[in-house]
């Protein structure tokens, strides 16, 4: 029998939802959404509405607003991590924050989700309080759920083989933790301030699964050997445009609320602004 080999091929943010409760925050979230339009095909922009919000969707990013003065920004996939880096100073509140670790299994194991479900089902027989579990099978692969949809923390293990261009199921699997409410705020804060996000995400995902009796196939100290990166080409004009649309609103709000000195220090502008130009 061939020994199983596991390689971590990716990790990071997989979903972000933030909400704001005043016009200034809404303007900033709208600006962040507008920045997405430069990365999206024009035909891919369409009206969007949900949860009482109405707005627009560009690719995997959605922005909407509703009365009184409420706004929402949602993003999945690669865009979620990019936006997560930019919302920390917007005073918006993360209400959902998903972190994922993706592994490649050799040889392919199409039954991994089913095996984990059976193990957790057996473990439920020996505890006073059963952990809610669910298994869904489809043509694109199986998904194992641990926790309730309404819980602050829910776990998923699902087959990502087809998304990674594999010819057969069971080769690529994703461990994902969905944080909501206060758990989302806490997870986002830890992620944003972590010195090494590449190590932080696999460690946190490993801990959340292990805490609930599901030990991931990868090691918490695994090194990522392959990460899907999106190349970006940015000219000086594009960078200036981004400053106008995304940075300027944030800086303006911080200055208006009394953080002028800290903004100048954070942007390393103190020497430049005080220079005596002749």
C-alpha positions in Angstrom: 0.0 0.0 0.0 1.4 3.4 -1.0 2.1 5.7 1.9 0.1 9.0 1.9 2.1 12.2 1.2 0.6 15.6 2.2 1.8 19.0 0.9 0.5 22.4 1.9 -0.1 24.3 -1.3 -1.8 27.4 0.0 -3.3 29.2 2.9 -4.8 32.6 3.7 -8.1 34.5 3.8 -10.9 33.0 1.8 -13.8 35.3 2.8 -14.3 38.7 4.3 -17.5 40.6 5.3 -17.3 44.0 7.0 -20.1 46.4 7.9 -20.2 50.1 8.6 -22.7 52.2 10.5 -22.1 55.8 9.3 -21.7 57.7 6.0 -17.9 58.1 6.3 -17.3 54.4 6.7 -19.7 53.7 3.8 -17.8 56.1 1.6 -14.5 54.3 2.4 -16.0 50.9 1.8 -17.4 52.2 -1.5 -13.9 53.4 -2.5 -12.4 50.0 -1.7 -15.1 48.4 -3.9 -14.3 50.9 -6.7 -10.7 49.8 -6.5 -11.9 46.3 -7.4 -13.3 47.6 -10.7 -9.8 48.2 -12.1 -9.2 44.4 -11.7 -12.5 43.3 -13.1 -13.8 42.9 -16.6 -16.5 45.6 -17.3 -19.1 43.0 -18.2 -18.6 41.2 -14.9 -20.0 44.2 -12.9 -23.7 43.8 -12.1 -26.4 44.9 -9.6 -26.5 43.0 -6.3 -28.8 42.9 -3.4 -29.1 40.7 -0.3 -29.9 40.9 3.5 -31.7 44.2 2.8 -28.6 45.8 1.1 -28.6 47.0 -2.5 -25.5 47.7 -4.5 -23.1 46.2 -7.0 -21.0 43.1 -7.5 -17.7 42.9 -9.3 -16.3 39.4 -9.6 -16.2 38.0 -6.1 -16.6 41.5 -4.4 -19.9 43.0 -3.4 -20.8 46.4 -1.9 -24.2 47.5 -0.7 -26.0 50.0 1.4 -29.3 50.4 3.3 -30.9 52.8 5.6 -30.1 54.2 8.1 -26.5 54.8 7.0 -25.5 51.1 6.9 -23.1 49.6 4.4 -21.5 46.2 3.7 -18.5 45.0 1.8 -18.1 41.3 1.0 -15.3 39.5 -0.8 -14.2 35.9 -1.5 -11.0 34.3 -2.8 -8.0 36.3 -3.7 -9.8 39.6 -3.3 -10.8 38.9 0.3 -7.1 38.8 1.4 -6.3 42.0 -0.5 -9.2 43.9 1.0 -8.6 42.4 4.5 -5.2 44.2 4.4 -7.0 47.5 3.7 -10.0 47.7 6.0 -8.1 47.7 9.4 -8.2 51.5 9.6 -11.7 52.1 8.1 -13.6 51.6 11.4 -15.7 49.0 9.7 -16.5 45.9 11.7 -15.6 42.4 10.4 -18.7 40.2 10.7 -17.4 37.2 8.9 -13.8 36.1 8.3 -12.8 32.8 6.8 -9.2 31.3 6.9 -8.1 28.3 4.9 -5.3 25.8 4.4 -5.2 23.9 1.2 -3.3 20.6 0.9 -2.4 18.2 -1.9 -2.7 14.5 -1.1 -0.7 11.8 -2.9 -2.2 9.3 -3.8 -5.6 10.9 -4.2 -8.0 10.2 -1.4 -11.6 10.9 -2.7 -13.0 9.6 0.6 -11.2 12.0 3.0 -14.3 14.0 4.0 -16.3 10.7 4.5 -13.5 9.2 6.6 -13.4 12.4 8.8 -17.2 12.3 9.1 -17.2 8.7 10.2 -14.5 9.3 12.8 -16.3 12.3 14.2 -19.6 10.4 14.2 -18.0 7.6 16.2 -16.5 10.2 18.7 -19.9 11.7 19.2 -21.1 8.5 20.7 -18.7 8.9 23.6 -19.4 12.5 24.6 -22.3 14.1 26.5 -22.7 16.9 24.0 -22.5 15.8 20.4 -20.8 18.1 17.9 -23.1 18.9 14.9 -21.7 17.3 11.8 -22.8 17.0 8.2 -21.6 15.3 5.0 -22.6 16.4 1.5 -21.6 14.5 -1.6 -21.7 15.9 -5.1 -20.1 15.5 -8.5 -17.5 18.1 -7.7 -16.4 16.4 -4.5 -17.5 15.8 -0.9 -17.8 18.4 1.9 -17.6 17.8 5.7 -19.2 20.3 8.0 -18.5 20.6 11.8 -20.6 23.1 13.7 -23.9 24.9 13.1 -24.4 27.5 10.4 -25.5 29.9 13.2 -22.5 29.3 15.4 -19.7 31.8 15.7 -17.2 29.2 14.4 -18.0 26.6 11.8 -15.4 24.2 10.1 -15.4 22.8 6.6 -13.2 20.2 4.8 -13.9 20.0 1.1 -12.5 18.8 -2.2 -10.8 21.5 -4.2 -9.3 19.3 -6.9 -11.2 20.6 -9.8 -10.5 24.2 -8.9 -6.8 23.4 -9.0 -7.0 21.8 -12.4 -6.6 18.3 -11.2 -8.0 15.5 -13.5 -9.5 13.5 -10.6 -11.1 14.2 -7.3 -9.4 13.6 -4.0 -6.1 15.2 -4.8 -6.6 18.7 -3.3 -8.4 19.3 -0.1 -9.2 22.5 1.9 -9.5 22.9 5.6 -11.5 26.1 6.3 -12.6 27.9 9.4 -15.6 30.4 9.2 -15.6 33.0 12.0 -18.6 35.1 12.6 -19.6 37.9 15.0 -17.1 38.5 17.8 -15.1 35.5 16.8 -14.6 37.2 13.4 -13.4 40.4 15.0 -11.0 38.5 17.2 -9.6 36.3 14.4 -9.2 39.2 12.1 -7.4 41.2 14.7 -5.0 38.3 15.4 -4.4 37.8 11.7 -3.9 41.4 10.9 -1.3 41.9 13.7 0.5 38.6 13.2 4.1 39.0 12.2 4.1 36.0 9.9 0.7 35.4 8.3 2.1 32.4 6.3 2.7 30.6 9.6 -0.2 32.1 11.5 -3.0 30.8 9.3 -2.0 27.1 9.2 -1.4 27.2 12.9 -4.8 28.7 13.8 -6.8 26.5 11.4 -4.9 23.4 12.8 -5.8 24.5 16.3 -9.5 25.1 15.6 -9.9 21.7 13.9 -7.9 19.8 16.6 -9.9 21.5 19.4 -13.0 19.9 18.0 -11.6 16.5 17.6 -10.5 16.6 14.0 -6.8 16.5 13.5 -5.8 17.9 10.0 -3.7 15.7 7.7 -1.0 18.5 7.6 1.4 19.5 10.3 0.8 22.8 12.1 4.4 23.7 11.2 4.2 22.8 7.5 5.9 25.0 5.0 3.9 26.1 2.0 5.6 24.8 -1.1 3.4 26.3 -3.7 1.1 29.4 -3.5 -1.2 30.6 -6.2 -0.3 34.3 -6.8 -2.0 36.8 -8.9 0.3 39.1 -10.8 -0.5 42.8 -10.8 0.9 45.4 -13.1 0.6 48.9 -11.7 1.7 52.1 -13.4 2.4 55.4 -11.6 -1.0 56.8 -12.8 -2.8 53.7 -11.4 -1.1 54.0 -8.1 -2.0 57.7 -7.9 -5.6 56.8 -8.8 -5.6 54.2 -6.0 -4.4 56.8 -3.6 -7.2 59.2 -4.5 -9.9 56.5 -4.3 -8.8 54.3 -1.4 -6.1 56.0 0.8 -7.3 59.6 0.7 -10.8 58.8 2.3 -9.1 56.8 5.1 -6.5 59.5 5.8 -9.1 62.2 5.8 -11.3 60.4 8.3 -8.4 59.8 10.6 -7.2 63.4 10.5 -10.8 64.6 11.1 -11.0 62.4 14.2 -7.7 63.7 15.7 -5.1 61.3 14.4 -3.2 63.7 12.2 0.2 63.2 13.9 -0.1 59.4 13.9 -1.1 59.5 10.2 2.0 61.6 9.3 4.2 59.2 11.4 2.7 56.1 9.9 3.2 57.3 6.3 6.8 58.5 7.1 5.8 62.0 6.0 7.1 64.0 9.0 10.4 64.9 7.4 8.9 65.6 4.0 6.2 67.9 5.4 8.6 69.9 7.5 11.2 70.3 4.8 11.9 73.9 3.9 11.4 73.8 0.1 13.1 76.7 -1.7 
